[in-house]
Amino acid sequence: MRTRSLFDGFREVLLPVLLGPPILAFLPALSLGAFWLGGEEALLFASLGLPLLFAVAGALGRWPAAPGATRDAVTGLLLRDGFRDAVARIHREASEPELKSACFLIELDDYRDLVARHGNDAGDLVAQRSGERIRSALRERDVVARLNDCRFAVCLSPVRQLDLELCIQLAGRIQAAVEDPISLDASTVYVSCSVGFCLSTRSPGNDPAEWTEAAAIALAEAHANGPSAIRSFSTDMRRHVKSRSDRKEEVIAALENGQIVPYYQPQISTDTGKVTGFEVLARWNHPTRGALTPDAFMPAIEEAGLMTRLGQVMLYHALTALKAWDRAGVDVPRVGVNFASDELRDPGLVDRIEWELDRFDLTPDRLLVEVLETVFSNSPDDVITRNITELSALGCRIDLDDFGTGHASIASIRRFDISRIKIDRSFVMKADRDPEQQRMIAAILTMAERLGLETLAEGVETVGEHALLAQLGCDHVQGFGIGRPMPFEQTLDWIAAHTAKLQEAPRIGRQTG
């Protein structure tokens, strides 16, 4: 064992010398010196001995492919072919029992959206900075490549000590390096990345291609749980990825075939009982499973990058519904549409909405732009900030959705000119029986009153909750206790039935003291 250790030490010292380009300069001198000092016999010995020395040191067949390989013009990193050759070499080295390696795939989240917003030059700058930061988190001997516009790959030089925990720590360091802010012209962009990796000891086969494929499967799993997720390959991931891929294709077809449609949930005034609007909620009319809620298909929509497309479909139907209600002579002041982060990052969003409103001959105040509180609290994106500000300036009303779940600051509420806050259903549930819930709601309503904001409580399911919210001073309510989400063709009958009930029901007053 000690002899082997000495031999390994000899190789570690000698390999960098034998594999380095300067050795080429000394080979002619060695041959000439051997002939000068020892004649033909010494020359023959040098000619045969040097190859033997390379073989003993393990240098034959291991000359790095990287220096001569084609490199990416933007980042200077290896391209796919060079990385494949390097992985094959490292795979052979890591096949020794005492050596281990790992293959990582790193993909920048929402890179194509960034390019769409800021242009190709900005995309190149982000890729260049990301490549530099990934390289800085690694050792000199590790191999780094750029596989496509937003995907990077890393293959670690074999070492004796490498386990799952160390790989997760390295993936975290790579993420932390990549996710530092990047200055871009007059703004700052924040890039996150997802990481999938596979240890050489966990590779599903003996082929280098299977090793990198396993890392790709882990990356797909990270994407499904991302952004900014880290996943290590395991054998059951193949089945999960296949199932998710099939579901994604089914959802894409459903969106294009018109199976994903809007349902409308009514919102009413606690003071007058009249309808003050409808919220548009997506439902999938599945041919065998019936009407599915967003929980069943939204992750697949996000993974397919179709959130913007879904938003466009919902907006079109929402404005169509407003015109239909107007033609029917019923009073629906406005309709609320949820806007996801992907849509709010679209630099052309405001122009598109303005065009759609003009196309339907509707004033901007009839569109409620619903934005999750987590968007305000978690996203420093400059494009999102600008779009929300410009939509408010256009005249659209801005609803802060799920208030109480995202820790938005009062400053951000004022900066974005929020019209109304929607109290999350978690505060409303059993509020008529839970004093703690009542105190929380009262505090939110007091804050809203001081800021001059309207309020709407979501998830109202009982008469008791409705009555309490009215007495505490909440302006609007929405929930199954008021009306369930329904297809458009049912809304006219619901409005007629609700209006008839208003003539019979006593008016619920507010607390005055």
VEXDREN-2710 file (C-alpha; in Angstrom, 1 decimal):
% VEXDREN-2710
k/r/px/py/pz
1/MET/0.0/0.0/0.0
2/ARG/2.8/2.4/0.9
3/THR/4.6/1.5/-2.4
4/ARG/1.4/2.4/-4.3
5/SER/1.1/5.7/-2.4
6/LEU/4.7/6.7/-3.3
7/PHE/4.0/5.8/-6.9
8/ASP/0.8/7.9/-6.9
9/GLY/2.8/10.8/-5.5
10/PHE/5.5/10.4/-8.2
11/ARG/2.7/10.5/-10.9
12/GLU/1.1/13.6/-9.4
13/VAL/4.5/15.4/-9.5
14/LEU/5.6/14.2/-12.9
15/LEU/2.3/14.4/-14.8
16/PRO/2.0/18.2/-14.9
17/VAL/5.6/18.3/-16.3
18/LEU/5.0/15.6/-19.0
19/LEU/1.6/17.0/-20.0
20/GLY/2.7/20.6/-20.2
21/PRO/3.5/22.2/-23.6
22/PRO/7.1/23.2/-22.5
23/ILE/8.1/19.5/-22.7
24/LEU/8.1/19.8/-26.4
25/ALA/11.0/22.3/-26.3
26/PHE/13.2/20.0/-24.3
27/LEU/12.7/16.8/-26.3
28/PRO/15.2/17.7/-29.0
29/ALA/17.7/18.9/-26.4
30/LEU/17.4/15.6/-24.5
31/SER/17.9/13.6/-27.7
32/LEU/20.9/15.7/-28.7
33/GLY/22.4/15.6/-25.2
34/ALA/22.1/11.8/-25.1
35/PHE/23.9/11.5/-28.4
36/TRP/26.6/14.0/-27.4
37/LEU/27.3/12.3/-24.1
38/GLY/26.8/8.6/-24.9
39/GLY/26.7/8.2/-28.6
40/GLU/24.3/6.1/-30.5
41/GLU/23.6/3.7/-27.6
42/ALA/22.5/6.7/-25.4
43/LEU/20.4/8.1/-28.2
44/LEU/18.7/4.7/-28.7
45/PHE/18.1/4.5/-24.9
46/ALA/16.5/8.0/-24.8
47/SER/14.3/7.2/-27.8
48/LEU/12.9/4.1/-26.1
49/GLY/13.1/5.4/-22.5
50/LEU/11.1/8.6/-22.9
51/PRO/7.9/6.8/-24.3
52/LEU/8.3/4.3/-21.4
53/LEU/8.5/7.1/-18.9
54/PHE/5.3/8.6/-20.4
55/ALA/3.6/5.2/-20.1
56/VAL/4.6/4.6/-16.5
57/ALA/3.4/8.1/-15.5
58/GLY/0.0/7.5/-17.2
59/ALA/0.4/10.3/-19.6
60/LEU/-0.2/8.4/-22.9
61/GLY/-3.7/9.2/-24.2
62/ARG/-4.2/11.8/-21.6
63/TRP/-3.0/14.9/-23.3
64/PRO/-5.6/17.6/-22.6
65/ALA/-8.0/18.2/-25.5
66/ALA/-8.9/21.6/-24.1
67/PRO/-6.0/23.7/-25.4
68/GLY/-6.7/22.7/-29.0
69/ALA/-10.5/22.4/-28.8
70/THR/-12.9/24.9/-30.3
71/ARG/-14.0/27.4/-27.7
72/ASP/-17.1/29.6/-27.3
73/ALA/-16.5/33.1/-28.7
74/VAL/-18.4/34.8/-25.9
75/THR/-17.2/33.0/-22.7
76/GLY/-13.9/31.4/-23.9
77/LEU/-15.1/28.1/-22.5
78/LEU/-15.1/24.7/-24.2
79/LEU/-18.0/23.8/-26.5
80/ARG/-20.0/20.6/-26.5
81/ASP/-17.5/18.5/-28.5
82/GLY/-14.6/19.5/-26.3
83/PHE/-16.5/18.8/-23.2
84/ARG/-17.6/15.4/-24.4
85/ASP/-13.9/14.5/-25.0
86/ALA/-12.9/15.8/-21.6
87/VAL/-15.7/13.8/-19.9
88/ALA/-14.6/10.6/-21.7
89/ARG/-11.0/11.2/-20.4
90/ILE/-12.2/11.9/-16.8
91/HIS/-14.5/9.0/-16.9
92/ARG/-11.6/6.7/-17.6
93/GLU/-9.6/8.2/-14.8
94/ALA/-12.5/8.0/-12.3
95/SER/-12.9/4.3/-13.1
96/GLU/-10.1/3.6/-10.7
97/PRO/-11.5/2.4/-7.4
98/GLU/-10.0/5.2/-5.3
99/LEU/-10.9/8.1/-7.6
100/LYS/-14.3/9.9/-7.9
101/SER/-15.7/12.7/-10.0
102/ALA/-19.0/14.4/-10.7
103/CYS/-20.7/16.0/-13.7
104/PHE/-22.7/19.2/-13.2
105/LEU/-25.1/20.9/-15.6
106/ILE/-26.0/24.5/-14.8
107/GLU/-28.8/26.4/-16.6
108/LEU/-29.6/30.1/-16.3
109/ASP/-33.3/30.5/-15.4
110/ASP/-35.4/32.6/-17.7
111/TYR/-32.5/33.4/-19.9
112/ARG/-34.6/33.7/-23.1
113/ASP/-36.9/36.1/-21.4
114/LEU/-33.9/38.2/-20.4
115/VAL/-32.7/38.3/-24.0
116/ALA/-36.2/39.2/-25.2
117/ARG/-36.3/42.1/-22.7
118/HIS/-32.8/43.4/-23.0
119/GLY/-31.4/42.1/-26.3
120/ASN/-28.7/39.7/-27.5
121/ASP/-25.8/41.9/-26.3
122/ALA/-27.2/41.8/-22.8
123/GLY/-27.6/38.0/-23.1
124/ASP/-24.0/37.7/-24.1
125/LEU/-22.8/39.8/-21.2
126/VAL/-24.8/37.7/-18.7
127/ALA/-23.4/34.5/-20.3
128/GLN/-19.9/35.9/-20.1
129/ARG/-20.2/36.9/-16.5
130/SER/-21.9/33.6/-15.5
131/GLY/-19.1/31.6/-17.2
132/GLU/-16.4/33.6/-15.3
133/ARG/-18.2/33.1/-12.0
134/ILE/-18.7/29.4/-12.5
135/ARG/-15.0/29.1/-13.4
136/SER/-14.0/31.1/-10.3
137/ALA/-15.9/28.6/-8.0
138/LEU/-13.9/25.7/-9.3
139/ARG/-10.3/24.4/-9.2
140/GLU/-7.9/25.0/-12.1
141/ARG/-8.0/21.3/-13.2
142/ASP/-11.8/21.1/-13.4
143/VAL/-13.4/21.3/-16.9
144/VAL/-16.0/24.0/-17.7
145/ALA/-18.0/24.3/-20.9
146/ARG/-20.8/26.2/-22.4
147/LEU/-23.2/23.8/-24.1
148/ASN/-25.7/26.3/-25.4
149/ASP/-26.8/29.9/-24.9
150/CYS/-27.9/29.3/-21.2
151/ARG/-26.5/25.9/-20.2
152/PHE/-23.1/25.3/-18.8
153/ALA/-21.4/22.1/-17.8
154/VAL/-18.7/21.1/-15.3
155/CYS/-16.8/17.9/-14.9
156/LEU/-14.6/17.7/-11.8
157/SER/-11.0/16.4/-12.0
158/PRO/-11.0/13.1/-10.2
159/VAL/-10.2/13.1/-6.5
160/ARG/-10.2/10.6/-3.6
161/GLN/-12.7/12.4/-1.3
162/LEU/-16.0/13.3/-3.0
163/ASP/-19.5/12.6/-1.7
164/LEU/-23.1/13.9/-2.1
165/GLU/-22.7/16.6/0.6
166/LEU/-19.6/18.0/-1.0
167/CYS/-21.3/18.2/-4.4
168/ILE/-24.3/19.9/-2.9
169/GLN/-22.0/22.5/-1.3
170/LEU/-20.2/23.1/-4.6
171/ALA/-23.5/23.5/-6.4
172/GLY/-24.5/26.1/-3.8
173/ARG/-21.2/28.0/-4.3
174/ILE/-21.8/28.0/-8.0
175/GLN/-25.3/29.3/-7.6
176/ALA/-24.2/32.0/-5.1
177/ALA/-21.5/33.2/-7.6
178/VAL/-23.9/33.2/-10.6
179/GLU/-26.7/35.0/-8.7
180/ASP/-24.8/38.1/-7.8
181/PRO/-26.4/41.1/-9.5
182/ILE/-25.1/42.1/-12.9
183/SER/-24.9/45.7/-14.0
184/LEU/-26.6/46.2/-17.4
185/ASP/-26.5/49.7/-18.9
186/ALA/-28.6/51.8/-16.5
187/SER/-30.2/48.9/-14.7
188/THR/-29.3/45.8/-12.7
189/VAL/-30.4/42.3/-13.5
190/TYR/-30.6/39.3/-11.2
191/VAL/-30.0/35.9/-12.7
192/SER/-30.7/32.6/-11.0
193/CYS/-29.7/29.2/-12.1
194/SER/-30.8/25.6/-11.6
195/VAL/-28.2/22.8/-11.1
196/GLY/-28.3/19.1/-11.7
197/PHE/-25.4/16.7/-11.1
198/CYS/-24.4/13.1/-11.0
199/LEU/-21.6/11.5/-9.1
200/SER/-19.4/9.1/-11.1
201/THR/-20.3/6.4/-8.5
202/ARG/-24.0/6.9/-9.2
203/SER/-23.9/6.9/-13.0
204/PRO/-26.5/4.5/-14.3
205/GLY/-24.1/2.9/-16.8
206/ASN/-20.5/2.6/-17.8
207/ASP/-20.6/5.0/-20.7
208/PRO/-19.6/8.7/-20.4
209/ALA/-22.7/9.7/-22.3
210/GLU/-24.9/7.9/-19.7
211/TRP/-23.1/9.9/-17.0
212/THR/-23.9/13.3/-18.6
213/GLU/-27.4/12.1/-19.5
214/ALA/-28.0/11.4/-15.8
215/ALA/-26.9/14.9/-14.9
216/ALA/-29.3/16.2/-17.5
217/ILE/-32.2/14.3/-15.9
218/ALA/-31.2/15.8/-12.5
219/LEU/-31.3/19.2/-14.1
220/ALA/-34.8/18.6/-15.5
221/GLU/-35.8/17.6/-11.9
222/ALA/-34.3/20.8/-10.6
223/HIS/-36.2/22.9/-13.2
224/ALA/-39.4/21.2/-12.1
225/ASN/-38.8/22.4/-8.5
226/GLY/-37.1/25.7/-9.3
227/PRO/-36.1/28.3/-10.0
228/SER/-32.7/28.1/-8.3
229/ALA/-33.1/24.4/-7.3
230/ILE/-30.3/21.8/-6.9
231/ARG/-30.9/18.1/-7.6
232/SER/-28.7/15.0/-7.5
233/PHE/-29.4/12.1/-9.9
234/SER/-31.2/9.1/-8.5
235/THR/-32.5/6.1/-10.4
236/ASP/-36.2/6.8/-10.0
237/MET/-35.8/10.3/-11.6
238/ARG/-36.1/8.8/-15.1
239/ARG/-39.7/7.8/-14.5
240/HIS/-40.6/11.1/-12.9
241/VAL/-39.1/13.1/-15.8
242/LYS/-40.9/10.9/-18.4
243/SER/-44.3/11.4/-16.6
244/ARG/-43.7/15.1/-16.3
245/SER/-42.8/15.4/-20.0
246/ASP/-45.9/13.6/-21.1
247/ARG/-48.0/15.9/-18.8
248/LYS/-46.4/19.0/-20.2
249/GLU/-47.1/17.9/-23.8
250/GLU/-50.7/17.3/-22.9
251/VAL/-51.1/20.7/-21.3
252/ILE/-49.5/22.5/-24.2
253/ALA/-52.0/20.8/-26.5
254/ALA/-54.9/21.7/-24.2
255/LEU/-53.9/25.4/-24.2
256/GLU/-53.7/25.5/-28.0
257/ASN/-56.9/23.5/-28.5
258/GLY/-58.9/25.8/-26.2
259/GLN/-59.4/23.4/-23.4
260/ILE/-57.9/25.8/-20.8
261/VAL/-60.7/28.4/-20.4
262/PRO/-61.6/31.2/-18.0
263/TYR/-64.0/30.8/-15.2
264/TYR/-65.4/33.9/-13.5
265/GLN/-65.8/34.3/-9.7
266/PRO/-67.9/37.2/-8.5
267/GLN/-66.9/39.9/-6.1
268/ILE/-69.5/41.9/-4.2
269/SER/-69.7/45.1/-2.0
270/THR/-70.2/44.5/1.7
271/ASP/-72.0/47.8/1.8
272/THR/-74.6/47.5/-1.0
273/GLY/-74.3/43.8/-1.9
274/LYS/-74.0/44.7/-5.5
275/VAL/-71.5/43.0/-7.9
276/THR/-68.4/45.0/-8.1
277/GLY/-66.4/42.8/-10.5
278/PHE/-65.4/39.3/-11.4
279/GLU/-62.0/37.6/-11.2
280/VAL/-60.8/35.5/-14.1
281/LEU/-59.5/32.1/-13.0
282/ALA/-58.1/29.5/-15.4
283/ARG/-59.6/26.1/-15.6
284/TRP/-58.7/23.1/-17.7
285/ASN/-61.8/21.3/-19.2
286/HIS/-60.1/18.0/-19.3
287/PRO/-61.9/15.5/-21.6
288/THR/-61.9/12.7/-19.0
289/ARG/-61.2/14.4/-15.6
290/GLY/-63.5/17.3/-15.8
291/ALA/-62.7/20.9/-14.8
292/LEU/-59.2/21.0/-13.2
293/THR/-58.0/23.8/-11.0
294/PRO/-54.6/25.5/-11.7
295/ASP/-52.8/23.3/-9.2
296/ALA/-53.2/20.4/-11.6
297/PHE/-51.7/22.1/-14.7
298/MET/-50.0/25.4/-13.8
299/PRO/-46.6/23.8/-13.0
300/ALA/-46.6/22.3/-16.5
301/ILE/-47.5/25.6/-18.0
302/GLU/-44.6/27.3/-16.2
303/GLU/-42.2/24.6/-17.2
304/ALA/-43.2/24.9/-20.8
305/GLY/-42.6/28.7/-20.7
306/LEU/-46.2/29.4/-21.6
307/MET/-47.3/31.7/-18.8
308/THR/-47.3/34.7/-21.1
309/ARG/-49.4/32.8/-23.6
310/LEU/-51.9/31.8/-20.9
311/GLY/-52.1/35.4/-19.7
312/GLN/-52.9/36.6/-23.3
313/VAL/-55.7/34.1/-23.6
314/MET/-57.2/35.0/-20.2
315/LEU/-56.9/38.8/-20.9
316/TYR/-58.7/38.4/-24.3
317/HIS/-61.6/36.4/-22.7
318/ALA/-61.8/38.9/-19.8
319/LEU/-62.3/41.8/-22.1
320/THR/-64.7/39.9/-24.3
321/ALA/-66.7/39.1/-21.2
322/LEU/-66.9/42.8/-20.2
323/LYS/-68.3/43.7/-23.6
324/ALA/-70.8/40.9/-23.4
325/TRP/-72.0/42.0/-20.0
326/ASP/-72.3/45.6/-21.3
327/ARG/-74.4/44.4/-24.3
328/ALA/-76.6/42.4/-21.9
329/GLY/-77.3/45.5/-19.9
330/VAL/-75.8/44.2/-16.6
331/ASP/-73.6/46.3/-14.5
332/VAL/-70.1/44.7/-14.0
333/PRO/-67.8/47.6/-13.3
334/ARG/-64.5/45.7/-13.9
335/VAL/-62.8/42.4/-14.3
336/GLY/-59.6/41.2/-12.6
337/VAL/-56.9/39.3/-14.4
338/ASN/-53.9/37.7/-12.7
339/PHE/-50.5/38.6/-14.1
340/ALA/-47.6/36.3/-13.4
341/SER/-44.0/37.4/-13.1
342/ASP/-43.2/36.1/-16.6
343/GLU/-45.8/38.5/-18.1
344/LEU/-44.7/41.4/-16.0
345/ARG/-41.2/41.0/-17.3
346/ASP/-42.4/41.5/-20.8
347/PRO/-41.2/45.0/-22.0
348/GLY/-44.1/45.2/-24.4
349/LEU/-46.8/44.4/-21.9
350/VAL/-48.1/47.9/-21.4
351/ASP/-48.4/48.6/-25.1
352/ARG/-50.1/45.3/-25.7
353/ILE/-52.7/45.9/-22.9
354/GLU/-53.3/49.5/-24.2
355/TRP/-53.9/48.1/-27.7
356/GLU/-56.3/45.4/-26.4
357/LEU/-58.3/48.0/-24.4
358/ASP/-58.6/50.2/-27.4
359/ARG/-59.5/47.3/-29.6
360/PHE/-62.4/46.4/-27.3
361/ASP/-63.3/50.1/-26.7
362/LEU/-62.9/49.8/-22.9
363/THR/-61.5/52.3/-20.5
364/PRO/-58.4/51.2/-18.5
365/ASP/-60.1/51.5/-15.1
366/ARG/-62.3/48.5/-16.0
367/LEU/-59.2/46.2/-15.9
368/LEU/-57.9/45.1/-12.6
369/VAL/-54.3/44.0/-12.8
370/GLU/-53.9/41.4/-10.0
371/VAL/-50.2/41.0/-8.9
372/LEU/-49.2/38.5/-6.2
373/GLU/-47.6/40.1/-3.1
374/THR/-44.6/37.8/-3.5
375/VAL/-43.8/39.6/-6.8
376/PHE/-43.5/42.9/-4.9
377/SER/-41.5/41.4/-2.0
378/ASN/-39.2/39.0/-3.9
379/SER/-38.6/40.6/-7.2
380/PRO/-36.2/43.5/-7.7
381/ASP/-36.6/43.3/-11.5
382/ASP/-36.5/46.8/-13.0
383/VAL/-38.8/45.8/-15.9
384/ILE/-41.5/44.5/-13.5
385/THR/-41.3/47.8/-11.5
386/ARG/-41.6/49.8/-14.7
387/ASN/-44.6/47.8/-16.1
388/ILE/-46.6/48.0/-12.9
389/THR/-46.0/51.7/-12.6
390/GLU/-46.9/52.4/-16.2
391/LEU/-50.1/50.2/-16.0
392/SER/-51.2/52.3/-13.0
393/ALA/-50.4/55.5/-14.8
394/LEU/-52.4/54.2/-17.8
395/GLY/-55.5/54.0/-15.5
396/CYS/-55.6/50.3/-14.7
397/ARG/-56.4/49.4/-11.1
398/ILE/-53.7/47.4/-9.4
399/ASP/-54.8/44.7/-6.9
400/LEU/-52.2/43.4/-4.4
401/ASP/-53.2/39.7/-4.3
402/ASP/-52.7/37.3/-1.4
403/PHE/-51.8/40.1/1.0
404/GLY/-50.1/38.8/4.1
405/THR/-48.1/36.0/2.4
406/GLY/-45.2/37.9/0.8
407/HIS/-44.2/40.6/3.3
408/ALA/-44.5/43.5/0.9
409/SER/-43.4/46.8/2.5
410/ILE/-45.7/49.8/2.9
411/ALA/-43.2/51.7/0.8
412/SER/-43.7/49.4/-2.2
413/ILE/-47.5/49.6/-1.8
414/ARG/-47.3/53.4/-2.1
415/ARG/-44.7/53.4/-4.8
416/PHE/-46.7/51.2/-7.1
417/ASP/-50.0/53.1/-6.5
418/ILE/-51.9/50.0/-5.4
419/SER/-55.7/50.5/-5.6
420/ARG/-56.8/47.6/-3.4
421/ILE/-55.3/44.8/-1.2
422/LYS/-56.8/41.4/-1.3
423/ILE/-56.6/39.8/2.1
424/ASP/-55.4/36.2/1.8
425/ARG/-57.9/33.4/2.6
426/SER/-55.7/32.1/5.4
427/PHE/-56.7/35.2/7.5
428/VAL/-60.4/34.8/6.6
429/MET/-60.8/31.2/7.4
430/LYS/-63.0/30.8/10.6
431/ALA/-62.5/34.5/11.4
432/ASP/-66.0/34.7/12.8
433/ARG/-65.0/32.2/15.5
434/ASP/-61.3/32.9/16.1
435/PRO/-60.5/36.2/18.0
436/GLU/-56.9/36.0/16.8
437/GLN/-58.0/36.0/13.2
438/GLN/-60.3/38.9/13.9
439/ARG/-57.5/41.0/15.4
440/MET/-55.3/40.3/12.4
441/ILE/-58.0/41.3/9.9
442/ALA/-58.8/44.4/11.9
443/ALA/-55.1/45.4/11.8
444/ILE/-54.9/45.0/8.1
445/LEU/-58.1/47.0/7.5
446/THR/-56.8/49.8/9.8
447/MET/-53.6/50.0/7.8
448/ALA/-55.5/50.0/4.5
449/GLU/-57.8/52.8/5.7
450/ARG/-54.8/54.9/6.8
451/LEU/-53.3/54.4/3.4
452/GLY/-56.5/55.1/1.5
453/LEU/-56.7/51.6/0.0
454/GLU/-59.8/49.5/-0.7
455/THR/-59.9/46.0/0.6
456/LEU/-61.2/42.7/-0.6
457/ALA/-61.3/39.4/1.5
458/GLU/-60.8/36.2/-0.4
459/GLY/-62.0/32.7/0.5
460/VAL/-65.2/33.8/2.2
461/GLU/-67.2/30.6/2.7
462/THR/-69.8/31.3/5.4
463/VAL/-72.5/33.9/6.3
464/GLY/-70.6/34.4/9.6
465/GLU/-67.4/35.3/7.9
466/HIS/-69.2/37.6/5.5
467/ALA/-71.0/39.4/8.3
468/LEU/-67.9/39.8/10.4
469/LEU/-65.9/41.3/7.4
470/ALA/-68.7/43.7/6.7
471/GLN/-68.8/44.9/10.3
472/LEU/-65.1/45.3/10.5
473/GLY/-65.1/47.5/7.4
474/CYS/-63.8/45.3/4.6
475/ASP/-65.1/46.8/1.3
476/HIS/-65.5/43.7/-0.9
477/VAL/-65.7/39.9/-0.4
478/GLN/-65.2/37.0/-2.7
479/GLY/-65.4/33.2/-2.1
480/PHE/-67.5/30.1/-2.4
481/GLY/-69.9/31.6/0.1
482/ILE/-70.6/34.3/-2.4
483/GLY/-70.3/32.4/-5.7
484/ARG/-68.1/29.7/-7.1
485/PRO/-66.0/30.2/-10.2
486/MET/-68.3/29.6/-13.2
487/PRO/-68.1/29.6/-17.0
488/PHE/-69.2/32.8/-18.7
489/GLU/-72.5/31.5/-19.9
490/GLN/-73.6/30.9/-16.2
491/THR/-72.7/34.4/-15.1
492/LEU/-75.8/36.2/-16.4
493/ASP/-78.1/33.8/-14.6
494/TRP/-76.0/34.2/-11.4
495/ILE/-76.2/38.0/-11.6
496/ALA/-79.9/37.9/-12.1
497/ALA/-80.4/35.6/-9.2
498/HIS/-78.1/37.6/-6.9
499/THR/-79.9/40.9/-7.9
500/ALA/-83.2/39.3/-7.0
501/LYS/-81.9/38.2/-3.6
502/LEU/-80.8/41.7/-2.8
503/GLN/-84.4/42.9/-2.9
504/GLU/-85.2/40.4/-0.1
505/ALA/-82.1/40.3/2.1
506/PRO/-81.6/42.8/4.9
507/ARG/-78.6/45.1/4.5
508/ILE/-75.5/44.2/6.6
509/GLY/-74.3/47.3/8.3
510/ARG/-70.8/48.2/9.5
511/GLN/-69.7/48.9/13.1
512/THR/-69.8/52.6/13.8
513/GLY/-67.9/52.7/17.0
END
